[in-house]
């Protein structure tokens, strides 16, 4: 127990932490924001773990810091944050030797009130290392951090899980801002989807494989090509957009991948500062009335701020769409020059192509089918369709996860039966169909959808039949691309397609918004 220091989070403790771990004001923004976030989340107790061996820092130490003339220490300090006075309730502050002697109920209490951890590197500047803390969400009806994972933590034999988006401050020697953004994205993908774990030096080396410059010290920054090269080397199939040539709005592109629970790397060009890279991890949601003046509404119309991890500023920073000034850095979506998505390899169809395909299917093709239209039973849906007031929310997910989630979504049992028995590719794009009357409700559980269109993620953008299912109120249109039947008229085989009524069909919950929210709010 000599390496654990268990304390109440008093104002004196906070001042001491700042003095010990963030002494240089120029570089202490990430530490201060991280600390403020834990305090806002209700942190009132802290465990300071001394002499901690951190694999990420150890890689930095062995490849760079151990070669410097100055003697750098190789061990770190790890801070653990707790709320609801749990450390005092378990009598750990007065009797720290009780640590580890817990009943199952006490372990559950400790886990429920674990805000997260932050590794503090023994450096002169840029001390915030591997960090996972719970975001502070004042009202989870209006803010969503969608890229979150559970990170296993062991504190002197006690196993806990920290929930949040991994964060890391660049050290300016073994990694730059883009290296940190890549690390954060890769570490999330490791814990969430099973990708390989990478350290900052490994990422910097991967990014410099196509460059003739030296990898260390990493002081020159990374180009978009180097970021993409690193992602490919790390096993991803990155999707890249240049804001100079993109057809859709920046926020619309980013939103689809965020809703797919993928973090998105943004390359920025900030006047007077230069290039910078940040990671988008969430967004706000502001129910309000919109007059439709375009072909269809989108959920992104109800958003005006992204939530980002900025290695120079800190975790969970608000980034409004319009110009803003926060601290000593000014940027908005207008400063974005590139969008890089660390996508899965079997995602061939881009988000904007999937949504456009759904729009064309709904407004220009299938709803002119009289057999289909006459089976639609919901008048509110028909009115919203005719006035172009249907709202689309597009994201992709695994077919297994989709089938698992629909059980508790409120879908009619016949619809669940069809989906559960469908053969689907590993990844599918889903465009949910809703309307302002649902989205403008204050509670997220009440923001319902009429139906959805399922698109094959392995199809091409110009293929007119990428869809697998179209569900509108009272009816579902199913396409089975691998099952062929003989046409009664032509006598030739053709893909099986069926139209089935869905009795007792009624709006139900948006699938991922509620079910996959894994953080807790104070």
ChimeraX attribute file (.defattr): number of C-alpha atoms within 10 A of each C-alpha:
attribute: neighborCount
match mode: 1-to-1
recipient: residues
	/A:1	11
	/A:2	9
	/A:3	13
	/A:4	18
	/A:5	15
	/A:6	20
	/A:7	18
	/A:8	20
	/A:9	19
	/A:10	12
	/A:11	9
	/A:12	9
	/A:13	14
	/A:14	16
	/A:15	10
	/A:16	12
	/A:17	18
	/A:18	16
	/A:19	11
	/A:20	9
	/A:21	21
	/A:22	22
	/A:23	14
	/A:24	14
	/A:25	10
	/A:26	9
	/A:27	19
	/A:28	22
	/A:29	21
	/A:30	23
	/A:31	25
	/A:32	17
	/A:33	16
	/A:34	25
	/A:35	20
	/A:36	15
	/A:37	21
	/A:38	22
	/A:39	19
	/A:40	15
	/A:41	23
	/A:42	19
	/A:43	24
	/A:44	20
	/A:45	25
	/A:46	24
	/A:47	23
	/A:48	20
	/A:49	20
	/A:50	16
	/A:51	15
	/A:52	16
	/A:53	14
	/A:54	18
	/A:55	12
	/A:56	18
	/A:57	23
	/A:58	18
	/A:59	17
	/A:60	20
	/A:61	19
	/A:62	12
	/A:63	14
	/A:64	15
	/A:65	21
	/A:66	15
	/A:67	11
	/A:68	9
	/A:69	7
	/A:70	8
	/A:71	9
	/A:72	14
	/A:73	13
	/A:74	20
	/A:75	18
	/A:76	21
	/A:77	19
	/A:78	24
	/A:79	19
	/A:80	24
	/A:81	26
	/A:82	26
	/A:83	21
	/A:84	18
	/A:85	15
	/A:86	21
	/A:87	25
	/A:88	16
	/A:89	12
	/A:90	17
	/A:91	13
	/A:92	19
	/A:93	20
	/A:94	13
	/A:95	11
	/A:96	18
	/A:97	13
	/A:98	13
	/A:99	19
	/A:100	15
	/A:101	10
	/A:102	13
	/A:103	9
	/A:104	9
	/A:105	9
	/A:106	14
	/A:107	15
	/A:108	13
	/A:109	16
	/A:110	20
	/A:111	17
	/A:112	17
	/A:113	19
	/A:114	24
	/A:115	29
	/A:116	24
	/A:117	26
	/A:118	23
	/A:119	24
	/A:120	24
	/A:121	25
	/A:122	18
	/A:123	15
	/A:124	13
	/A:125	18
	/A:126	25
	/A:127	24
	/A:128	28
	/A:129	23
	/A:130	22
	/A:131	24
	/A:132	26
	/A:133	27
	/A:134	26
	/A:135	24
	/A:136	22
	/A:137	19
	/A:138	12
	/A:139	11
	/A:140	18
	/A:141	19
	/A:142	16
	/A:143	19
	/A:144	22
	/A:145	28
	/A:146	25
	/A:147	24
	/A:148	28
	/A:149	23
	/A:150	18
	/A:151	22
	/A:152	11
	/A:153	15
	/A:154	9
	/A:155	14
	/A:156	12
	/A:157	9
	/A:158	12
	/A:159	12
	/A:160	19
	/A:161	18
	/A:162	25
	/A:163	22
	/A:164	24
	/A:165	27
	/A:166	27
	/A:167	29
	/A:168	28
	/A:169	30
	/A:170	25
	/A:171	25
	/A:172	17
	/A:173	16
	/A:174	24
	/A:175	29
	/A:176	25
	/A:177	24
	/A:178	29
	/A:179	31
	/A:180	27
	/A:181	31
	/A:182	29
	/A:183	26
	/A:184	28
	/A:185	25
	/A:186	26
	/A:187	24
	/A:188	25
	/A:189	24
	/A:190	16
	/A:191	17
	/A:192	16
	/A:193	12
	/A:194	10
	/A:195	16
	/A:196	12
	/A:197	15
	/A:198	16
	/A:199	21
	/A:200	23
	/A:201	25
	/A:202	20
	/A:203	23
	/A:204	27
	/A:205	20
	/A:206	21
	/A:207	27
	/A:208	20
	/A:209	15
	/A:210	12
	/A:211	13
	/A:212	7
	/A:213	10
	/A:214	12
	/A:215	19
	/A:216	17
	/A:217	14
	/A:218	21
	/A:219	15
	/A:220	14
	/A:221	17
	/A:222	23
	/A:223	16
	/A:224	21
	/A:225	13
	/A:226	19
	/A:227	25
	/A:228	23
	/A:229	19
	/A:230	24
	/A:231	23
	/A:232	17
	/A:233	15
	/A:234	20
	/A:235	15
	/A:236	20
	/A:237	19
	/A:238	20
	/A:239	17
	/A:240	16
	/A:241	18
	/A:242	15
	/A:243	18
	/A:244	9
	/A:245	8
	/A:246	11
	/A:247	11
	/A:248	10
	/A:249	10
	/A:250	19
	/A:251	16
	/A:252	17
	/A:253	19
	/A:254	25
	/A:255	25
	/A:256	24
	/A:257	22
	/A:258	23
	/A:259	23
	/A:260	19
	/A:261	23
	/A:262	27
	/A:263	31
	/A:264	27
	/A:265	27
	/A:266	25
	/A:267	25
	/A:268	20
	/A:269	17
	/A:270	17
	/A:271	10
	/A:272	8
	/A:273	9
	/A:274	8
	/A:275	18
	/A:276	23
	/A:277	28
	/A:278	22
	/A:279	29
	/A:280	28
	/A:281	27
	/A:282	28
	/A:283	24
	/A:284	19
	/A:285	21
	/A:286	18
	/A:287	19
	/A:288	14
	/A:289	12
	/A:290	12
	/A:291	9
	/A:292	14
	/A:293	9
	/A:294	8
	/A:295	12
	/A:296	16
	/A:297	22
	/A:298	22
	/A:299	21
	/A:300	21
	/A:301	17
	/A:302	18
	/A:303	21
	/A:304	15
	/A:305	21
	/A:306	27
	/A:307	21
	/A:308	24
	/A:309	29
	/A:310	25
	/A:311	27
	/A:312	22
	/A:313	23
	/A:314	22
	/A:315	29
	/A:316	28
	/A:317	18
	/A:318	19
	/A:319	22
	/A:320	18
	/A:321	17
	/A:322	12
	/A:323	12
	/A:324	14
	/A:325	11
	/A:326	11
	/A:327	8
	/A:328	6
	/A:329	12
	/A:330	15
	/A:331	20
	/A:332	18
	/A:333	20
	/A:334	14
	/A:335	20
	/A:336	20
	/A:337	19
	/A:338	19
	/A:339	22
	/A:340	21
	/A:341	23
	/A:342	24
	/A:343	22
	/A:344	17
	/A:345	12
	/A:346	14
	/A:347	20
	/A:348	17
	/A:349	20
	/A:350	20
	/A:351	24
	/A:352	18
	/A:353	14
	/A:354	28
	/A:355	23
	/A:356	15
	/A:357	21
	/A:358	27
	/A:359	17
	/A:360	14
	/A:361	19
	/A:362	17
	/A:363	15
	/A:364	11
	/A:365	11
	/A:366	15
	/A:367	17
	/A:368	12
	/A:369	10
	/A:370	9
	/A:371	11
	/A:372	18
	/A:373	15
	/A:374	11
	/A:375	17
	/A:376	20
	/A:377	19
	/A:378	15
	/A:379	10
	/A:380	13
	/A:381	21
	/A:382	17
	/A:383	12
	/A:384	16
	/A:385	17
	/A:386	11
	/A:387	11
	/A:388	18
	/A:389	24
	/A:390	24
	/A:391	23
	/A:392	24
	/A:393	20
	/A:394	27
	/A:395	23
	/A:396	26
	/A:397	17
	/A:398	16
	/A:399	19
	/A:400	14
	/A:401	12
	/A:402	18
	/A:403	15
	/A:404	12
	/A:405	14
	/A:406	23
	/A:407	15
	/A:408	12
	/A:409	18
	/A:410	16
	/A:411	20
	/A:412	18
	/A:413	14
	/A:414	15
	/A:415	19
	/A:416	16
	/A:417	14
	/A:418	13
	/A:419	16
	/A:420	17
	/A:421	9
	/A:422	15
	/A:423	13
	/A:424	19
	/A:425	15
	/A:426	15
	/A:427	21
	/A:428	25
	/A:429	28
	/A:430	28
	/A:431	26
	/A:432	25
	/A:433	26
	/A:434	27
	/A:435	23
	/A:436	21
	/A:437	16
	/A:438	19
	/A:439	22
	/A:440	18
	/A:441	16
	/A:442	14
	/A:443	14
	/A:444	18
	/A:445	15
	/A:446	15
	/A:447	22
	/A:448	24
	/A:449	24
	/A:450	24
	/A:451	24
	/A:452	22
	/A:453	26
	/A:454	22
	/A:455	26
	/A:456	23
	/A:457	27
	/A:458	18
	/A:459	17
	/A:460	15
	/A:461	17
	/A:462	10
	/A:463	9
	/A:464	11
	/A:465	15
	/A:466	22
	/A:467	25
	/A:468	21
	/A:469	23
	/A:470	22
	/A:471	22
	/A:472	29
	/A:473	24
	/A:474	23
	/A:475	22
	/A:476	23
	/A:477	18
	/A:478	20
	/A:479	19
	/A:480	17
	/A:481	16
	/A:482	9
	/A:483	12
	/A:484	13
	/A:485	12
	/A:486	12
	/A:487	12
	/A:488	8
	/A:489	6
	/A:490	8
	/A:491	9
	/A:492	10
	/A:493	12
	/A:494	15
	/A:495	14
	/A:496	15
	/A:497	15
	/A:498	11
	/A:499	16
	/A:500	16
	/A:501	19
	/A:502	20
	/A:503	14
	/A:504	12
	/A:505	22
	/A:506	18
	/A:507	22
	/A:508	20
	/A:509	21
	/A:510	24
	/A:511	20
	/A:512	19
	/A:513	15
	/A:514	14
	/A:515	14
	/A:516	12
	/A:517	14
	/A:518	15
	/A:519	19
	/A:520	15
	/A:521	13
	/A:522	12
